[in-house]
Amino acid sequence: MATSEFVPQPARYAIFVDAGYLYAASGALLLGCGSRREYRVAAEKLIKALTSHADSQLLGELLRVYWFDAAPKRQPTVDQRVIANLPLVKLRLGNLNAQGQQKGVDAQLRADLEALARHRAITDAVLLAGDEDMLPAVEAAQRYGVRVHLWGVEPTHGSNQAEWLVWESDTVEVLPADFLRPYFTKAKALPVPAVPPVDAPPVVGGKPAVPSPSQVFAGRVPSVRPAPGAPAPAGEPAPAGEPEPAAPAAGHANHASPPAPTPATVAAALNAAAASLSEGKLGPDRAHMLEIGEHVAQKWIFERGRDNIRDLLPGPILPPVIDKELLIEAEKELGGSLRPYQEARTWLRDGFWERVYREFGIGYGTSD
């Protein structure tokens, strides 16, 4: 006797999160903010809290979390890259246009939800969303027998979810402010390192020893110098041996900064560093790694955009996912591993941050 294909499936659920709705509603509720740039989200902890809450509410096991968001030209931001690396989390990116509108997010959500329902991969779906455009996804999943549990964010007033979406869902729950508050904080103003007077900096190898970006921001040094080309602090003479900065031409501001490394200097640094690795030396020297760090930063600014790189500030600590990407980029250029060379990796990061700080006009220094 042939068995029916409609065999009861074990209970299993997936969580579908419209990040645009979650962030906007939570930012308005908790911080009174209307833009994502005004606050920071501990996304990894938030996702864990959501999965734990779902586990307490539903029977069965979690299949995975689907995280729907948008980015300009679908190039993931720093936070989105971190989310994409989380276990049991699928990042789905739509396009964010010049008007700040998400395009393609609703279609991706409906496709995933309907496909899982059609193949009987889930029995329940948690949908954290508020837009009426999600209604077709709910109806499609329900036609295949999936129960849809709609979650929302506590509104500041009235309702922040479409009425039809609420009506069509099997259950409805509103996440209160107290549940969300631990994961949202106001963005801090970008700190610019203070530049105290330079009295008599120690001399190493005939040159003044100036702290690296990581030392400056960690507060491990008593004084720093301003960015190259910046005037000396008020009342202080220019450092000995250095010419006074030239007056800016009429109608032009003086934004002098050291030139970015040329392809020739980068190539020379890469060749020398690769040679030192192959010869079994202690590792590439500082100058080589600073060059490579600046080269990677320049490349990322061009490829990923200034807004994306700005999200890394104030530094100098990189998120682990991004730090790993920096190391991989450098190793590709070198043709060898940097993992045994802790000091070389530190120089690599210093070079990276020097280029980023220069891009955004933040004072920095280098160590010898």
ZIBEL-V911034 format. One record per residue. RES is the residue in one small letter. SS is DSSP state (~ for helix, > for strand, _ for the rest). PSI is psi in whole degrees, 0 to 359 (NA if undefined). D_LAST is the distance of its C-alpha to the last C-alpha in Angstrom with 2 decimals. Layout:
res/ss/psi/d_last
RES/SS/PSI/D_LAST
RES/SS/PSI/D_LAST
This chain:
res/ss/psi/d_last
m/_/127/81.44
a/_/139/78.44
t/_/149/75.99
s/_/144/74.86
e/_/344/71.36
f/_/61/71.18
v/_/135/70.34
p/_/132/68.80
q/_/152/65.05
p/_/147/62.95
a/_/129/61.41
r/>/142/57.95
y/>/160/56.11
a/>/154/53.18
i/>/127/51.31
f/>/117/50.86
v/>/120/48.52
d/>/97/48.49
a/~/328/45.00
g/~/315/45.75
y/~/313/48.72
l/~/313/47.09
y/~/314/44.04
a/~/314/46.05
a/~/320/48.80
s/~/319/46.51
g/~/319/44.25
a/~/318/47.38
l/~/313/48.98
l/~/325/46.14
l/~/355/43.99
g/_/29/46.16
c/_/144/43.64
g/_/353/44.73
s/_/144/41.50
r/~/333/39.22
r/~/347/36.17
e/~/352/37.47
y/>/165/37.12
r/>/148/35.30
v/>/128/37.20
a/_/78/36.46
a/~/319/38.12
e/~/315/37.82
k/~/323/39.47
l/~/317/42.01
i/~/320/43.06
k/~/321/43.53
a/~/320/45.66
l/~/318/47.77
t/~/323/48.39
s/~/320/49.32
h/~/319/51.71
a/~/321/53.31
d/~/327/53.75
s/~/344/55.65
q/~/333/57.89
l/_/155/58.74
l/_/156/60.24
g/_/188/58.68
e/>/157/55.16
l/>/127/52.36
l/>/300/52.01
r/>/170/48.80
v/>/132/47.37
y/>/121/47.37
w/>/110/44.89
f/>/124/45.88
d/>/183/43.53
a/>/156/42.61
a/>/150/39.59
p/~/128/39.40
k/~/24/40.29
r/~/29/40.20
q/_/112/36.40
p/_/143/35.54
t/_/177/33.29
v/~/311/30.64
d/~/320/33.36
q/~/327/35.84
r/~/322/33.57
v/~/316/33.28
i/~/318/37.08
a/~/336/37.70
n/_/357/35.98
l/_/145/38.26
p/_/144/41.09
l/_/28/44.58
v/>/130/43.32
k/>/119/43.99
l/>/127/42.18
r/>/121/44.49
l/>/129/43.13
g/>/183/45.28
n/>/140/44.26
l/>/112/43.34
n/_/181/44.75
a/_/338/43.85
q/_/5/46.36
g/_/18/44.70
q/_/139/47.60
q/>/134/47.32
k/>/128/49.05
g/_/354/50.11
v/~/313/49.32
d/~/319/52.99
a/~/321/54.01
q/~/319/51.41
l/~/313/52.49
r/~/319/56.14
a/~/315/55.56
d/~/314/53.76
l/~/316/56.24
e/~/321/59.27
a/~/317/58.14
l/~/320/57.54
a/~/317/60.90
r/~/323/62.76
h/_/8/61.54
r/_/38/62.26
a/_/339/58.70
i/_/154/58.88
t/_/338/61.66
d/>/150/59.83
a/>/129/57.20
v/>/124/55.23
l/>/114/54.52
l/>/95/52.18
a/_/171/53.01
g/_/347/55.12
d/_/141/55.86
e/~/340/59.40
d/~/344/58.01
m/~/350/57.40
l/~/315/61.18
p/~/327/61.93
a/~/318/59.44
v/~/313/61.22
e/~/321/64.64
a/~/316/63.65
a/~/320/62.35
q/~/330/65.43
r/~/337/67.72
y/_/10/66.36
g/_/12/66.98
v/_/135/63.48
r/>/132/63.35
v/>/122/60.87
h/>/110/59.39
l/>/125/58.00
w/>/145/55.25
g/>/173/54.31
v/>/136/52.18
e/_/123/54.02
p/_/154/54.84
t/_/328/54.25
h/_/155/57.89
g/_/233/60.56
s/_/146/59.25
n/_/19/56.19
q/_/143/57.80
a/_/138/60.46
e/~/317/63.94
w/~/326/65.01
l/~/318/61.96
v/~/316/62.83
w/~/319/66.48
e/~/338/65.84
s/_/152/63.43
d/_/319/64.98
t/>/157/63.18
v/>/134/61.05
e/>/141/58.49
v/>/124/56.37
l/>/122/53.00
p/_/165/52.88
a/~/321/50.08
d/~/330/49.44
f/~/322/48.75
l/~/336/46.11
r/~/320/44.50
p/~/346/41.92
y/~/1/40.24
f/>/127/39.90
t/>/150/37.66
k/>/138/37.02
a/_/136/33.81
k/_/148/31.46
a/_/142/30.44
l/_/116/26.99
p/_/135/24.73
v/_/125/22.48
p/_/134/19.75
a/_/151/20.92
v/_/88/19.12
p/_/164/20.03
p/_/142/19.99
v/_/105/16.87
d/_/288/18.41
a/_/80/16.11
p/_/147/12.52
p/_/150/11.01
v/>/131/9.56
v/>/121/7.09
g/_/29/8.14
g/_/1/10.24
k/>/148/8.12
p/>/134/8.45
a/_/118/6.05
v/_/137/7.34
p/_/154/8.45
s/_/167/8.86
p/~/319/12.55
s/~/325/13.65
q/~/320/12.58
v/~/309/14.27
f/~/339/17.41
a/~/354/17.65
g/_/31/17.82
r/_/4/15.55
v/_/150/14.00
p/_/334/16.26
s/_/155/15.16
v/_/167/13.48
r/_/159/13.78
p/_/171/16.30
a/_/150/16.02
p/_/136/15.63
g/_/348/19.08
a/_/149/20.24
p/_/158/22.12
a/_/155/21.14
p/_/154/22.96
a/_/132/26.59
g/_/359/27.31
e/_/137/23.83
p/_/159/23.27
a/_/147/20.76
p/_/143/17.52
a/_/140/18.37
g/_/357/18.07
e/_/134/18.16
p/_/154/21.63
e/_/143/23.57
p/_/138/23.68
a/_/146/26.84
a/_/142/29.75
p/_/148/30.57
a/_/155/33.60
a/_/132/36.82
g/_/3/37.22
h/_/135/33.66
a/_/151/30.85
n/_/103/27.43
h/_/45/25.17
a/_/138/22.52
s/_/155/19.56
p/_/143/17.35
p/_/149/19.51
a/_/150/19.39
p/_/137/18.43
t/_/160/21.59
p/~/325/23.45
a/~/317/22.84
t/~/323/19.02
v/~/316/19.24
a/~/319/21.81
a/~/319/19.85
a/~/318/16.86
l/~/317/19.49
n/~/317/21.33
a/~/320/18.47
a/~/318/17.49
a/~/322/21.20
a/~/319/21.70
s/~/327/19.15
l/~/315/20.96
s/~/334/24.33
e/_/2/23.60
g/_/24/22.96
k/_/181/19.35
l/_/350/17.18
g/_/170/16.23
p/_/151/14.39
d/_/174/10.83
r/~/314/8.05
a/~/319/9.14
h/~/315/12.64
m/~/325/12.50
l/~/318/11.10
e/~/314/13.97
i/~/319/16.40
g/~/316/15.72
e/~/322/16.41
h/~/315/19.35
v/~/318/20.90
a/~/316/20.62
q/~/317/22.27
k/~/317/24.90
w/~/322/25.73
i/~/320/26.08
f/~/314/28.53
e/~/319/30.39
r/~/346/30.52
g/_/152/30.60
r/~/322/28.77
d/~/321/31.08
n/~/315/30.18
i/~/327/26.41
r/~/331/27.01
d/_/344/28.50
l/_/341/25.10
l/_/153/24.06
p/_/355/23.01
g/_/192/20.73
p/_/12/18.26
i/_/126/20.54
l/_/144/22.35
p/_/143/25.96
p/~/320/26.26
v/~/317/28.27
i/~/322/25.76
d/~/321/22.79
k/~/320/24.98
e/~/320/25.70
l/~/315/22.04
l/~/317/21.59
i/~/317/24.85
e/~/314/24.00
a/~/318/20.79
e/~/326/22.83
k/~/318/25.55
e/~/321/23.32
l/~/330/21.92
g/_/25/25.33
g/_/168/24.14
s/_/139/23.34
l/_/359/19.98
r/_/327/21.78
p/_/351/21.05
y/_/85/17.25
q/~/317/16.24
e/~/322/12.46
a/~/323/12.93
r/~/324/15.12
t/~/317/12.67
w/~/322/10.27
l/~/313/13.65
r/~/321/14.65
d/~/316/11.62
g/~/321/12.47
f/~/311/16.05
w/~/326/15.86
e/~/318/14.07
r/~/320/17.08
v/~/315/19.53
y/~/322/18.54
r/~/323/18.81
e/~/325/22.16
f/_/15/23.50
g/_/33/22.15
i/_/135/20.01
g/_/145/17.21
y/_/170/13.71
g/_/175/10.07
t/_/154/6.73
s/_/146/3.79
d/_/NA/0.00
